[in-house]
Amino acid sequence: MSIFPYVYYMISSFKITHDERQIAIYAGMVTSAFAFAEFSSGVVWGRLSDKVGRKPVLITGLAGTGLSMLIFGFAPSLPVALLARALGGLLNGNIGVLQTTVAEMVTVKEHQPRAYTIMPFVWSLGSFLGPALGGALAQPCESYPVFFRRGTVFDKFPFLLPNLVCTAILGGGVVIGILFLEETHGEKKFRRDIGLEAGQWILRRLSGRKSHVEVFGKGGDANLEDRRSLLDEEEEPPGYRTTEGSPRLASTRAHSPVPPQKPLNPNLAMPKAKPRATIKAFTKPVILTIIAYGILAYHTISFEQLMPILLSMPLSHEEPSLPFRFVGGFALSTKTIGFVLSLQGIYSMLAQLFLVPFVLRRFGSLKTFRCVAISYPILYFAVPYLVLFPENLRMVGIYFCLIWKVTAQALAYPANAILLTNAAPSMLVLGAINGIAAATASLCRAFGPTVSGLIHSAGLDKGYSGLAWWVCALVCVIGAVETSWMDETAVGLDISDESDEEAELSEPLMDQLAIESAIAAAGVRSADEDANPNVDNHPRGRAKS
């Protein structure tokens, strides 16, 4: 987002063309390079997150984005800028992983409207801060000559400063992720997380509290059974769940009279779900929702690309030949463009907090998505005509269209995410579904700016500055028609199989640990007493039958 206010001027500074009509093509290439690379690596990152966990992949994505932005800021030419953007896409596959993370945390359908607005809200925050930083900090030697003098590195690389600031912010995100982000993967979340332990230690030190009672942390084999017992619905006495289930004084850890017991069957300590065939994941509702997601991604990224170009293009003094033949832009500065785009980010955050949950609960995901899809063609058809408004009404028209676009986008993405989650046959295949959906969206985002840039350039040659917008409107019509085939009654997340499997697999674990705990407390080592049914009558607890 931070590159949009100045990408037009950055391409111009490379002096690769003297034809302003070609700048839109190269700007589209810069935007598309990230999405093409993200498409090629999105599925790989999704599969890797299934093997190593969500947290390492998310942190790697942040670090990779920071590295790419640093290279992009120092880019002296278009090839280097393209390489930097492609590197960022290759090292950042977070979209699908984030959606999977949200789905793993939220399994109650009634909570979805609020939960699935979190990621769009954060995206809106970025769309507010990004353009503001990009527009305000680009070309600092011209904007702030007192602080940034000619002949310095910021004069040689006029677009370095916003990328440096964004890299620092991403670095802070990496540190916060290491210290405070919890793993959500069904199996990986039970392993020890040194970074999370360090974050908890820092919080304790900052709060000034010294913990006298110590409960094992978020990871480690010794704490695995304790975490399982805390998640159990019946909340039986922890002493009969695991030998490590009760809080202990820190001074007595090394002198515990009852050493940690291992399960009788080591395979019960980490039950694994039965493998599911991936082909079962892609049912008709899933495929239709992914197609709708791809269409949405194509035209929304095209809007993000075309709008700054329209705002940057010089004014036209040619007489328009209505209804379609006219050219020209608004000739706004990078500061003004950044300010305009930042305002839409502020409104988007407010919409995500207050409007989206209400609308989704009131009308449902599918009906909301259909209404938004129908409104998009009208928006794209109308935007080019803003240049024909009287000068005193142009900014009003710009803000009106941006509010329209932000409202539609704020509603469309959470609605589509909920539809996709509910269409999944099982939570066990949701990771694969989100990976393919993210890859599809990345591919569409890759083609969107490049194709729109080519069409925009061809339209300018013929005197039709709105051609790219109207082609996007046609794509939106296709998307609106496609939603008529989607049926909300055909979707619905069925996690009963998974729940049954987990209950079936975890039940023996609870029995074994309860028996072992009772044996350890009584000091009995006899194998015969492992199966003693009188454990149920123990005065301090009972084992599950």
N, C-alpha and C positions, 0 to 999 in steps of 0.2 A: 504493500500500500504506500509506503513512504517514497517510492520512486515515481509514482504517477504524476505528481505535480511538476517534476523537473525532467522527466524522461525525454520530452520533446526537445528541450533545450540541450540536454546532454547529447542527444544524437546530432543536433546541429553543431555542437562544439567539436565533434569528431571530424567535421568537414569532409564527409564521404560523398556528399551530394550538395549541389547548389539548387536543386529543385525541391521546394518545400513540400511538394505533393508526395515525394518519395519518403519523407521523414516518417509518415504514418506506417509505412511498410516496415521500416527498420525498428520503429518503436514496438510494433507488434511482434517482431522477431525476438526482441529483448524480453518481452513479457512471456512469449510462448516457450522460450528456452527452458524456463523453470518448470513449466507444466509438462513439457515433453519428457524431461528427465525424471520428474516426479512420477509420471505414468510408468516409465520403464522400471522404476525401483519400488513402486508402491506395494505391489503384491509381495515382493521379497521382504520388505520391512514388516508387512503384516504377518507373514509366516515366521519371521525371526522373532517377533513379539510373542508368538505362541511357544517358542522354544526357550527364550531367555527372559521373558516377562515384558510387561508394558513399559515399566519405568525406564529401563536402559535405552529402549528405542526412542522414547519421548525425549530423554535428555540428549541423546546423540543427535536427534533432529534439531534441537535448539542450537547445539554447538555447531553443527554443519551449516545452519542458516547464518550464524554469526560469522563464520569463516568466509562464506560466499559474499556477504555484504562488505566485509573488509576488502576483499579482492575487487569487488565492484566499485568501491569508492576510489581505488587506485587505478582503475581501468583507463589507459591512455587511448584506447581505440575500441571499435565495435567488436572485433573478435574476442578481446579480453573480457569485455562486458558480457558477451554471450557465454563465454566459458564460465565466468563467475556465477551467472544465473543458472546455468546447467548444473554446476557443482552444488548449488543450493538445493536444486530439485532432487539430485541423486542422494543427498545426505539427509533429506527431510521427507519422511513418509508418515507424518503424524496424523493426517486427517482420519484415515481409517482406524488407526490405533486409538485415537481419542474417542471416536464413536463407539468402538468396542469397549473402551474403559467405562464410558457412561452407561452402556447397556449392562455391564457387569455390576455396576453399583446400584442401578435402578431396575428392579424386577416387578414393581407394582405398576400396573397400567395407569392408575389414577394419578401417579406421580410423574408421568412422562411429560405432560405439557410444561411443567415447571423445570424439570431436569434437562429437557432437550433444548431449552433456551439458554442454558449456561454457556455452551460453546459459541453460539451466535452472538451472545452478549459480549464475550471476550473478543470475538472477531470485530464486533462493532467498536469496542474500546480501541482496538488496534487501528481500525479505519478512521478513528478520530485522532489518535496520537500520531499515527504514521504520516498522513498527509500534512498535519500541522508541523511536524518536525522536518519533513522533506521540503515543504515549501518555504519554511522560515529559515532553515539552515543552509539551503543550497546557495552556491555562489556567495559566500560570506564576505569576500573582499569587495563586492559591489554593495551588498546590503549593510554591512557593518564595517566600514573602512577604518574606523577608529580602533577596533579590536583585531582585525585581520588585515594586515597590510600587504601590499603588492610585493611579489618576489618570494613569498613564503610558500610552504607546501600547499596551503589552501588556495593559493593563486594558481599553482600548477595543476592541482586537482580540485577544481571548484565544487565538485559534488562529493568530496570526501567527508566533510563534517557531518552531514546527516547519517551517513553510513557508520561513522565512528560512534555516534551517540546510540544508534540502534544496536550496534555490536555490544556496547557496554550494557545496554538493557537486557540483551539476550544472555550475556554472561551472568548477570544477576539472576535471570531465570534458571540458568543451569545450576547455580549454587542453591537456590531455593528448592529446585527439584531434587537435588541430591539429599538435602537435609530434611525436607518435609513431605515430599511426595510419597504416598504409600502405594505399594503394588496391589493390583486388583486381579491379576491372573489367578484362576482357581487353584492352581498348584503352587505357583511360584511365590505367592504371598506369604507362605509359611516359612520361607527360608530367612536366614538372618540378613538384616540390612544395616550395615555399619553406618552408612550415611544417615539413615533415619534415627539410629541410636544417638549419633552425634548431634543431630538437630534437637532431639528431646533433651539431651544434656545441656545444650546451649539455652534452651527455653527455661530449664530449671535454674540455671545460673543467673539468667537475666531477671527471673521472677524473684530471686533472692531466697528461694525455699530450698531446704535441704531435706531430701527424702529419707525418712527413717524406716519406712516399709518399702521393700523392693519386690516388685513383681517382674518376672522375666519380661524382656522387651518383645519387639515385633518379630523376631526371627530366632532361628536356632532350633535344633532338634529337641532340646530340653524343654522348650516352650511350645512345641507343636500341639501337644495334647491339651495344654492349658487354653490355647486359643480356640481349639475345637469345643472345649467344654463351655466357654463363654458364649459361644454361638448356639448352644443347644437350647431349644425352646423350653424344656422342662426345668432347666437350671437346677440340677441336682447338686447336692453338696460336692464341692470340688475335690474333697479328699477321696471320693469314690469314683471320680472321673480320671484322675491322673495323680501320680505321686508328686507332681510339681504344681498342683492346681491352687494351693493356698499361698497367700502372701507370707513372706518370711523376713525376719530381720536381716539386714545386710551382713551383720557380724556373725550370723549363724549359718550362712550359706555353706561354708566349707566344712561345717561340723554337723551337717544334717544327719540324723540317725538313720534315715531311710534313704539309701542311694537311689538315683533315678533308675527306674525299671524300663527295660525294653519290652516292646510288645512280644507276645509269644510268637506271633507270625509277623515278621518284618514287613511283609507285603501289605499288611493292613494299615500301616502307618501313613501311607500316601496312596489312597485309592485312585485309580485312573479310570476315566470314563471309557466306555466302550467305543471303539472307532466307528465313525459314521462315514458313509460314502458321501463325498462332496457333491456328487451329481444330484443328490436328494435336496440339496439346499436351494437349487435354482428352479423353483416352481414358477408357475405363470404369474402370480402376484409379485414375486420377487423380481422377475425379469422386467415386468412392466414398470415397477417402481425404480429400478436401476436405470431404465431408459429415460424415464421422466427426470431423474437426477442428472443424467448426462445432458439432456436438452437444457435444463435449468442452468447448469454450470456453463454451457456454451454461451448462452446469450447474456448472462449476468457478467461474466468476465469480459465479454465484448463491450458491454455498457461501460464497465470500469476503464476500458482502454479507449473507447471512442469519446467519452465525455471530456476528459482532460484535453484531448486533441482539439475538440470543438471549442473548448474554452480558450485554447492557446492560439488557434488560427487567427490570422489577421482579418480585419474587417474587409468586407467586399463593397465596392462602389458600383458593381455591375447591376444593371436593372434586372430583377428576377422575371422569369417567364413561368408564371404559375400554370398548373399546380405543382410541378415537380422540378423544374429547371431553375436552380439558384445555387449560389455558393457563398462562402464566408463563414467567419467565426466571431469570437467576442474579444480577442486580443487582450486577454487578462494576463497579469503577471504571475510569477510562480507563487508569490505571497498570497495573492488573492485566490488563486486556485486552491492552494493548501487550506486557506481559511474556509472556502466554500465546501470542500470535501470533508473538512473537520466537523463542520456543523451537521453534516449528514450523519457522521459517526455519533455525535451526541444524541441526535434524535433516535438513531437506531438503538442505542443503549436504553433509552426510555421506553421505546416500543417493545424491546425484549423483556423488560421488567414488568410492564403493566398491560400492554395491549395483547401480546402474543399468548400468554397463558389464558387470559379471559376468552379470546376468540377460539382457541383450540378446544377449550372445555365447552364452550357454548355451541359451536357448530361442528366440531369433530375434525379430524385431520384431513380426511378425503374431501369433504365439502369445502374446507378452507383452501386446500391445494387447488381444487378445480376453479374456484372463484379467482384466485390469484393468477392462475394460468390463462384464464380468459381475459383478464385485465392487461396482461403484458403486451399483446399486439398493439393495443391502442396507445400505450405509452411510447413504444419504439417508433410508431408511425408519427407521433406528434412532436418528438424532441427536435428534429431538424428545423421545424418551422419557428423555433424560438428566435432564430437570427432575423426573422422578418418582423418581430415585434417592435413597437416604438422603443426608443432607447430607455425611457423611464420605466418601462414594463419588462425589460429583458431579464433583470435579476429576479424579479418576482416570478417570471416564468421558469427560470432555472431552479429556484428553490422549490417551486411547486412540483416540478418533475422529479427532483431529487427526493422529496418527501414521498411521492408516489412510489418511486423505485425502492426506497429504503423500506417502506411499509410492506410492499409486496415481497421483497426479499426476506425481511424479518419473519414473515409468516410462512413463506414457501419452504425454506430449508429445515426448520424444526418439524413441520408437517410431513415432509418427505422422509426425514430420519425416523419419525415415529411409525410411519407406514412401513418402512423397510424393516424395522425391528419387529413389528407385529406380524409381518409377512414371513419371517423366518420360521421354518418348521421346528427348529429347536435352538436353544441357546448354544448348543455344542457346535453349530455350524455358523453362528453369527459372525465370528471372526473372518471366516472365508468370504461371507457375503459382503461384509463391510470392506474387505480388501479389494474385491472385484469392483464394488461400487466406487471406492475412492480412485481406483485405477481408471475406471470409465470416466469419472468426472475430470481427472487430470488430463486424460487424452482430449476431452472436449475443450478443456481450458487451454490446452496447447494449440488446438486448431482455431479456437475462437479469435484471439487477437491477430494471428497471422492472416487468416481468411478475411476477417473484417478490415484489416489494414490494406490488403490487396484490393478488396472491393471499394474501399474508401478512396484509394488512390485512383482507381479506374473511374470512379464516379466524378472525382474532381477534374480529370482529363476531359470528360464529356460535359461538365458543367452541372453535375448532380451531386451536391455535397451530402445529400441525405440518402444516397443509394445504400450504403452499408447499414444504416439504421432500418431501412425498409426491408432489407434482406433478413435482418434479425427479427423483424416483425413477422415475416413469413415463417421463420423457424419457430417462433412463439405460437403461431397458429397450429403448426404441427403438434407442438407440445400440448396445447389445449385440447385438440382432438384426441390425443393419446390418453389423456386423463379420463375420457369417457369410457374407456375399456377397463379402467381400474375399478375394482369392487372391494369396498371396505369389509363387506360381509365375508369375503373369501380369505381375509387375512386375520391373523390372531395368533399371538405367540403362544405356542404350546410347550410349556416347560414341565409338563407332568412327567414325561419320560425321564427327563434329567433329574427331577426331584426324586422320582422313584428309585433311580439308579443310585443317587447320592444316599438316600435313606437306606437302601439295601446294602450299600458298601460301607456306610459309616456305622451301621448297627453292630456288626461284629467288633468294630474297633472299640465302641463304648463298652460292650460286654467284657472284652478281654482286659481293658484297662481297669474297669471296676473290680474284676476278680483279682487282678494283680495287686491293686491298691489294698484290697482287703487282706490278701495274703501277706503283703509286706507289713501292714500294721499289726497283724496278729503274730508275725514272726514265723509263719508256717511256710515250709518249703515243699511240702508233700505234693506230688502231682495229682494224687487222688482228690485233694481238697480244692484243686483248681476248678473242678467240676461240681463242687458241693452246692446243691441247690439251696442250702440254708443261708447262703449269703444274702438272700432276699430279706431274711429276718434279722439282719444285723441292726442293732438299736440305733446306729448313727446314720444309716443310709440304706439304700437298696440298689440292687443291680437290675438292669432292664431284663425282662423275660423275653 
